[in-house]
Amino acid sequence: MQQQDGKQQQGIRWHLRQATAARHEAVDALGSAFPLETPQGYRRFLRAHARALPAVEQGLEAAGIASLLPDWPGRARRAALEADLTVLGIAVPSALHFAPPAGPAAVLGAAYVLEGSRFGNGMLLRQVQAAGDTCASAATAYLGHKASWPAFLAQLEQQLADPALWHGAVEGALAAFACFHAALAAEQAEEPLLHA
C-alpha cells in the first residue's frame, strides 16, 4: 500500500512521463532527422506530423474526447497544420489510422501526448523563426497554436486520480507515440524519393 500511496503522490503526469520515456525519446530521435532551420527540414517535419496528428485527433474524437475535455474544439490543431501546408504549397499527405485503446483513461493518455507536443512546439517555433526563412515563418499556425498545458494537466489529474486507471492512460499514450513514430519513419523513408 505504501508504494501505491507514493505513486499516487507523484501523480499521473509523472507516471505517464516515466512509463513513456523510451517511446518519447525514440520519437524525438526520429524527429531530429528533420532540421527545422532548413526549408526542406521544416516542410518534411510538417508532412510527417500531418500523417499522425489528424489521425490521432480524429481517433480521439470518435472515442469521445469532447466529453472528457470540454475545451477540446480549441485544442484540435489539424486545421492549423493543414493551413501551414497550404501556405507552403505542400499537398496534405494521407493520414495514418489511429484507434486509441478502449476507455476514457486511454483517450486521456493519448491526449497527453498531443498536449505535450503542443507544449514543446513553443521551442520548435523559436527555431523556425530564428532561421529567418520568410516562407517558413509565414507557416507557423501549427507550432504557434495556443492552449493551456496547466489546464490540461489539472483535468488529467482530476479525471485520473485513481492509480487503477493509469495503465489505460499509459496504453493510450504509447499508442499515440507509436502513431507519430510511424509517421516520422514514413516521411524519413520517402527522403530518397524527394531527391530523385
Backbone as numpy.savetxt, mean C-alpha at the origin, in Angstrom:
# Nx Ny Nz CAx CAy CAz Cx Cy Cz
-0.58 -16.27 30.38 -1.41 -15.07 30.38 -0.55 -13.81 30.38
0.59 -13.87 31.09 1.50 -12.73 31.14 1.92 -12.33 29.73
2.26 -13.31 28.89 2.70 -13.01 27.53 1.59 -12.33 26.74
0.37 -12.80 26.88 -0.74 -12.17 26.16 -0.95 -10.75 26.64
-0.82 -10.51 27.98 -0.98 -9.16 28.49 0.09 -8.23 27.92
1.34 -8.70 27.88 2.42 -7.91 27.30 2.18 -7.64 25.83
1.71 -8.65 25.14 1.40 -8.53 23.72 0.31 -7.47 23.52
-0.70 -7.52 24.39 -1.81 -6.58 24.27 -1.34 -5.16 24.55
-0.40 -4.99 25.49 0.11 -3.66 25.79 0.86 -3.08 24.59
1.52 -3.93 23.82 2.23 -3.46 22.64 1.25 -2.98 21.58
0.14 -3.65 21.44 -0.88 -3.24 20.48 -0.75 -3.89 19.13
-1.82 -3.80 18.37 -1.89 -4.42 17.06 -0.90 -3.81 16.08
-0.67 -2.51 16.19 0.29 -1.87 15.27 1.67 -2.52 15.39
2.14 -2.66 16.61 3.45 -3.28 16.85 3.43 -4.71 16.34
2.36 -5.42 16.65 2.27 -6.83 16.24 2.30 -6.96 14.71
1.54 -6.15 14.01 1.55 -6.19 12.55 2.92 -5.84 11.99
3.54 -4.84 12.56 4.87 -4.44 12.08 5.87 -5.58 12.22
5.86 -6.23 13.38 6.79 -7.33 13.61 6.47 -8.54 12.73
5.21 -8.87 12.63 4.81 -10.09 11.92 4.98 -9.98 10.41
5.01 -8.76 9.90 5.11 -8.57 8.45 6.45 -7.97 8.02
7.38 -7.84 8.94 8.65 -7.14 8.65 9.39 -7.75 7.46
9.50 -9.06 7.41 10.24 -9.70 6.32 9.57 -9.44 4.97
8.26 -9.55 4.91 7.54 -9.31 3.66 7.65 -7.84 3.26
7.56 -6.96 4.25 7.68 -5.53 3.99 9.06 -5.22 3.40
10.10 -5.78 4.00 11.46 -5.57 3.50 11.62 -6.09 2.08
11.01 -7.22 1.77 11.10 -7.78 0.42 10.44 -6.86 -0.59
9.30 -6.28 -0.22 8.62 -5.34 -1.11 9.47 -4.08 -1.29
10.02 -3.56 -0.21 10.88 -2.38 -0.31 12.10 -2.64 -1.17
12.68 -3.83 -1.05 13.86 -4.18 -1.85 13.52 -4.18 -3.34
12.38 -4.75 -3.69 11.97 -4.74 -5.10 11.67 -3.32 -5.57
11.03 -2.55 -4.72 10.68 -1.18 -5.08 11.90 -0.30 -5.29
13.00 -0.61 -4.63 14.21 0.20 -4.78 14.83 0.06 -6.17
14.36 -0.91 -6.95 14.85 -1.07 -8.33 14.35 0.04 -9.24
13.41 0.84 -8.76 12.84 1.92 -9.55 13.24 3.26 -8.94
14.39 3.82 -9.37 14.85 5.08 -8.77 13.89 6.23 -9.10
13.32 6.79 -8.07 12.30 7.83 -8.26 12.87 9.13 -8.79
14.17 9.30 -8.68 14.78 10.54 -9.17 15.01 10.53 -10.69
14.70 9.41 -11.33 14.80 9.35 -12.79 13.39 9.28 -13.38
13.18 9.90 -14.53 11.83 9.84 -15.13 11.36 8.41 -15.35
12.22 7.56 -15.89 11.81 6.18 -16.16 11.53 5.42 -14.86
12.36 5.62 -13.85 12.16 4.94 -12.58 10.84 5.31 -11.94
10.50 6.60 -11.97 9.24 7.05 -11.38 8.04 6.49 -12.15
8.13 6.50 -13.47 7.03 5.97 -14.27 6.82 4.48 -14.00
7.90 3.76 -13.89 7.79 2.32 -13.63 7.26 2.05 -12.22
7.64 2.88 -11.27 7.11 2.78 -9.91 5.58 2.95 -9.94
5.12 3.98 -10.66 3.67 4.21 -10.74 2.97 3.06 -11.44
3.56 2.54 -12.52 2.95 1.41 -13.22 2.84 0.20 -12.29
3.88 -0.07 -11.54 3.85 -1.21 -10.62 2.74 -1.03 -9.59
2.65 0.16 -9.03 1.61 0.41 -8.03 0.22 0.35 -8.65
0.12 0.71 -9.92 -1.18 0.64 -10.60 -1.63 -0.79 -10.84
-0.72 -1.74 -10.76 -1.10 -3.15 -10.85 -1.66 -3.66 -9.52
-1.18 -3.09 -8.41 -1.54 -3.60 -7.08 -2.60 -2.77 -6.37
-2.40 -1.47 -6.30 -3.28 -0.63 -5.47 -4.75 -0.76 -5.85
-5.13 -0.63 -7.12 -6.56 -0.78 -7.45 -7.09 -2.16 -7.07
-6.27 -3.18 -7.25 -6.71 -4.54 -6.90 -6.99 -4.66 -5.41
-6.08 -4.13 -4.59 -6.27 -4.22 -3.14 -7.46 -3.37 -2.71
-7.54 -2.14 -3.22 -8.67 -1.29 -2.84 -10.01 -1.92 -3.23
-10.10 -2.42 -4.44 -11.37 -3.02 -4.88 -11.68 -4.29 -4.09
-10.67 -5.07 -3.77 -10.88 -6.26 -2.94 -11.39 -5.90 -1.56
-10.83 -4.84 -1.00 -11.28 -4.40 0.33 -12.69 -3.83 0.27
-13.00 -3.13 -0.80 -14.36 -2.59 -0.94 -15.37 -3.73 -1.06
-15.04 -4.75 -1.81 -15.94 -5.90 -1.95 -16.11 -6.62 -0.62
-15.09 -6.54 0.24 -15.14 -7.20 1.54 -15.74 -6.32 2.63
-16.16 -5.10 2.29 -16.86 -4.26 3.26 -16.02 -3.28 4.04
-14.91 -2.82 3.48 -14.05 -1.88 4.21 -14.78 -0.61 4.64
-15.72 -0.15 3.84 -16.42 1.10 4.17 -17.22 0.98 5.46
-17.65 -0.22 5.82 -18.37 -0.39 7.08 -17.41 -0.42 8.27
-16.15 -0.68 8.01 -15.14 -0.71 9.08 -14.44 0.63 9.23
-14.23 1.31 8.12 -13.59 2.63 8.12 -14.54 3.60 7.41
-15.35 4.32 8.16 -16.33 5.21 7.54 -15.70 6.27 6.63
-14.43 6.61 6.86 -13.77 7.60 6.02 -13.06 6.96 4.82
-13.38 5.70 4.52 -12.73 5.00 3.42 -12.77 5.75 2.09
-13.91 6.33 1.68 -13.91 7.01 0.38 -12.80 8.07 0.25
-12.47 8.73 1.33 -11.39 9.71 1.30 -10.01 9.10 1.36
-9.94 7.83 1.68 -8.66 7.13 1.75 -8.29 6.43 0.44
-9.28 6.09 -0.37 -9.01 5.39 -1.63 -8.17 6.28 -2.55
-7.14 5.69 -3.17 -6.19 6.48 -3.96 -6.09 6.07 -5.42
-6.86 5.10 -5.86 -6.64 4.64 -7.24 -6.95 5.71 -8.27
-7.90 6.59 -8.00 -8.19 7.66 -8.96 -7.00 8.62 -9.07
-6.35 8.90 -7.95 -5.17 9.77 -7.97 -4.03 9.12 -8.74
-3.86 7.82 -8.55 -2.81 7.09 -9.27 -3.09 7.08 -10.77
-4.32 6.82 -11.14 -4.68 6.82 -12.56 -4.51 8.21 -13.17
-4.80 9.25 -12.41 -4.62 10.62 -12.90 -3.14 10.90 -13.17
-2.27 10.43 -12.28 -0.83 10.62 -12.50 -0.36 9.90 -13.76
-0.84 8.69 -13.96 -0.47 7.95 -15.17 -0.93 8.70 -16.42
-2.13 9.25 -16.36 -2.66 10.01 -17.49 -1.80 11.23 -17.78
-1.41 11.96 -16.74 -0.55 13.14 -16.92 0.75 12.75 -17.62
1.28 11.59 -17.29 2.54 11.13 -17.87 2.36 10.40 -19.19
1.12 10.24 -19.64 0.86 9.56 -20.91 1.10 8.07 -20.86
0.88 7.48 -19.70 1.12 6.04 -19.51 -0.22 5.32 -19.44
-0.34 4.27 -20.21 -1.56 3.46 -20.15 -1.65 2.77 -18.80
-2.84 2.71 -18.26 -3.04 2.03 -16.98 -2.91 0.53 -17.21
-1.97 -0.12 -16.52 -1.82 -1.57 -16.71 -2.97 -2.34 -16.08
-3.12 -3.56 -16.49 -4.15 -4.41 -15.89 -3.81 -4.66 -14.43
-4.81 -4.52 -13.59 -4.61 -4.75 -12.16 -4.55 -6.25 -11.89
-3.81 -6.60 -10.87 -3.78 -7.98 -10.41 -5.10 -8.29 -9.71
-5.28 -9.54 -9.34 -6.46 -9.92 -8.56 -6.07 -9.94 -7.09
-6.94 -9.43 -6.24 -6.70 -9.48 -4.80 -8.01 -9.78 -4.10
-8.00 -10.81 -3.31 -9.13 -11.13 -2.44 -8.56 -11.31 -1.04
-8.89 -10.40 -0.13 -8.33 -10.53 1.22 -8.86 -11.79 1.89
-8.06 -12.34 2.79 -8.60 -13.45 3.59 -9.89 -12.99 4.27
-10.74 -13.92 4.59 -12.07 -13.59 5.12 -12.00 -12.95 6.50
-12.92 -12.04 6.72 -13.12 -11.47 8.04 -12.67 -10.03 8.16
-13.31 -9.29 9.06 -12.98 -7.88 9.26 -11.53 -7.65 9.68
-10.97 -8.55 10.48 -9.58 -8.36 10.92 -8.64 -8.40 9.73
-8.87 -9.32 8.80 -8.02 -9.42 7.61 -8.16 -8.18 6.74
-9.37 -7.67 6.63 -9.60 -6.46 5.84 -8.82 -5.29 6.45
-8.89 -5.16 7.76 -8.15 -4.09 8.43 -6.64 -4.30 8.32
-6.20 -5.55 8.34 -4.78 -5.83 8.17 -4.29 -5.40 6.80
-5.06 -5.67 5.77 -4.69 -5.23 4.42 -4.73 -3.70 4.33
-5.70 -3.09 4.98 -5.78 -1.62 4.99 -4.56 -1.02 5.69
-4.04 -1.71 6.69 -2.82 -1.26 7.38 -1.68 -1.11 6.38
-1.57 -2.03 5.44 -0.51 -1.96 4.42 -0.73 -0.74 3.53
-1.96 -0.52 3.09 -2.24 0.64 2.25 -1.97 1.95 2.98
-2.39 2.02 4.23 -2.20 3.26 4.99 -0.73 3.48 5.33
-0.01 2.40 5.59 1.43 2.53 5.81 2.14 3.01 4.55
1.69 2.52 3.41 2.23 2.95 2.13 2.00 4.45 1.94
0.80 4.89 2.23 0.48 6.31 2.10 1.38 7.13 3.02
1.57 6.66 4.24 2.39 7.36 5.21 3.82 7.50 4.68
4.35 6.43 4.10 5.70 6.45 3.54 5.83 7.25 2.26
4.72 7.47 1.58 4.76 8.19 0.32 5.22 9.64 0.47
5.10 10.19 1.67 5.58 11.56 1.89 7.06 11.68 1.60
7.84 10.71 2.04 9.28 10.70 1.78 9.55 10.53 0.28
8.79 9.64 -0.36 8.97 9.41 -1.79 8.61 10.66 -2.59
7.60 11.37 -2.16 7.20 12.62 -2.82 8.35 13.62 -2.80
9.02 13.74 -1.67 10.15 14.67 -1.57 11.26 14.26 -2.54
11.49 12.96 -2.72 12.52 12.50 -3.66 12.16 12.90 -5.09
10.92 12.70 -5.46 10.48 13.05 -6.82 10.60 14.55 -7.04
10.17 15.33 -6.08 10.22 16.78 -6.22 11.65 17.30 -6.26
12.53 16.69 -5.47 13.93 17.11 -5.44 14.65 16.82 -6.75
14.17 15.84 -7.50 14.80 15.49 -8.77 14.64 16.58 -9.82
13.62 17.42 -9.66 13.45 18.56 -10.54 12.84 18.26 -11.90
12.31 17.08 -12.10 11.65 16.75 -13.37 10.25 17.35 -13.33
10.00 18.33 -14.20 8.71 19.03 -14.14 7.54 18.12 -14.51
7.76 17.19 -15.43 6.67 16.25 -15.78 6.32 15.38 -14.59
7.34 14.81 -13.95 7.09 13.95 -12.79 6.46 14.75 -11.65
6.96 15.97 -11.43 6.42 16.79 -10.35 4.96 17.17 -10.58
4.52 17.15 -11.84 3.12 17.45 -12.15 2.23 16.22 -11.96
2.86 15.08 -11.68 2.10 13.83 -11.55 2.36 13.20 -10.19
1.99 13.94 -9.14 2.25 13.44 -7.79 0.98 13.40 -6.92
-0.17 13.30 -7.55 -1.41 13.21 -6.78 -1.40 11.96 -5.89
-0.87 10.87 -6.41 -0.82 9.61 -5.65 0.10 9.74 -4.45
1.32 10.22 -4.69 2.26 10.36 -3.58 1.83 11.42 -2.58
1.12 12.44 -3.05 0.71 13.52 -2.18 -0.67 13.35 -1.57
-1.31 12.24 -1.83 -2.67 12.00 -1.31 -2.63 11.98 0.21
-3.44 12.80 0.82 -3.41 12.95 2.28 -4.54 12.17 2.95
-4.21 11.61 4.06 -5.19 11.02 4.98 -4.50 10.98 6.33
-5.20 10.60 7.33 -4.64 10.65 8.67 -4.19 9.28 9.16
-2.88 9.09 9.24 -2.30 7.87 9.80 -2.72 7.70 11.26
-2.64 8.75 12.11 -3.07 8.58 13.50 -4.54 8.17 13.62
-5.41 8.73 12.79 -6.83 8.37 12.86 -7.02 6.91 12.45
-6.28 6.46 11.44 -6.37 5.06 11.05 -5.89 4.16 12.18
-4.75 4.49 12.78 -4.23 3.66 13.87 -5.21 3.60 15.05
-5.88 4.70 15.32 -6.87 4.70 16.41 -8.00 3.73 16.09
-8.46 3.73 14.84 -9.51 2.78 14.43 -9.01 1.34 14.52
-7.79 1.12 14.06 -7.20 -0.21 14.08 -7.11 -0.74 15.51
-6.59 0.09 16.41 -6.44 -0.31 17.82 -7.80 -0.55 18.46
-8.78 0.26 18.12 -10.11 0.11 18.71 -10.78 -1.18 18.22
-10.73 -1.41 16.91 -11.45 -2.55 16.34 -10.73 -3.88 16.54
-9.42 -3.82 16.75 -8.65 -5.05 16.94 -7.96 -5.06 18.29
-8.69 -4.64 19.30 -8.13 -4.62 20.65 -7.90 -6.04 21.19
-8.68 -6.99 20.74 -8.57 -8.37 21.21 -7.47 -9.10 20.44
-6.40 -9.53 21.12 -5.31 -10.24 20.43 -5.76 -11.50 19.70
-6.92 -12.03 20.03 -7.42 -13.21 19.31 -7.71 -12.88 17.84
-7.88 -11.61 17.52 -8.17 -11.18 16.15 -6.91 -10.91 15.33
-5.78 -10.87 15.99 -4.56 -10.39 15.34 -4.06 -11.32 14.24
-4.28 -12.61 14.39 -3.83 -13.54 13.35 -4.50 -13.20 12.02
-5.78 -12.93 12.05 -6.49 -12.55 10.83 -5.95 -11.27 10.23
-5.61 -10.30 11.08 -5.04 -9.04 10.59 -3.70 -9.28 9.91
-2.89 -10.14 10.50 -1.59 -10.46 9.90 -1.79 -11.12 8.54
-2.75 -12.04 8.45 -3.01 -12.71 7.17 -3.42 -11.69 6.10
-4.26 -10.75 6.46 -4.67 -9.72 5.51 -3.50 -8.84 5.08
-2.67 -8.45 6.04 -1.51 -7.62 5.72 -0.53 -8.37 4.82
-0.28 -9.63 5.12 0.64 -10.42 4.29 0.10 -10.57 2.87
-1.21 -10.74 2.75 -1.82 -10.86 1.42 -1.64 -9.56 0.63
-1.81 -8.42 1.28 -1.63 -7.14 0.59 -0.17 -6.94 0.18
0.75 -7.26 1.09 2.17 -7.17 0.73 2.49 -8.09 -0.44
1.90 -9.28 -0.46 2.15 -10.23 -1.56 1.67 -9.66 -2.88
0.56 -8.95 -2.87 0.04 -8.34 -4.10 1.00 -7.27 -4.61
1.49 -6.42 -3.72 2.45 -5.40 -4.13 3.76 -6.03 -4.60
4.19 -7.09 -3.94 5.41 -7.79 -4.35 5.25 -8.33 -5.77
4.12 -8.96 -6.04 3.86 -9.51 -7.37 3.83 -8.40 -8.42
3.25 -7.26 -8.08 3.17 -6.14 -9.03 4.55 -5.57 -9.33
5.36 -5.40 -8.30 6.71 -4.88 -8.51 7.56 -5.87 -9.31
7.41 -7.15 -9.01 8.16 -8.18 -9.76 7.73 -8.20 -11.22
6.44 -8.05 -11.48 5.95 -8.04 -12.86 6.50 -6.85 -13.62
6.54 -5.70 -12.97 7.09 -4.51 -13.63 8.58 -4.67 -13.87
9.27 -5.24 -12.91 10.71 -5.47 -13.07 10.98 -6.44 -14.22
10.14 -7.44 -14.37 10.31 -8.43 -15.44 10.09 -7.81 -16.81
9.34 -6.72 -16.88 9.07 -6.07 -18.16 10.19 -5.14 -18.59
11.18 -4.90 -17.75 12.24 -3.95 -18.09 12.91 -4.26 -19.42
13.31 -5.52 -19.71 13.94 -5.77 -21.01 13.01 -5.42 -22.17
11.72 -5.59 -21.98 10.77 -5.27 -23.04 10.70 -3.76 -23.29
10.89 -2.99 -22.21 10.81 -1.54 -22.35 12.00 -0.99 -23.14
13.12 -1.71 -23.13 14.32 -1.25 -23.82 14.48 -1.88 -25.19
13.59 -2.78 -25.57 13.73 -3.49 -26.85 13.39 -2.60 -28.02
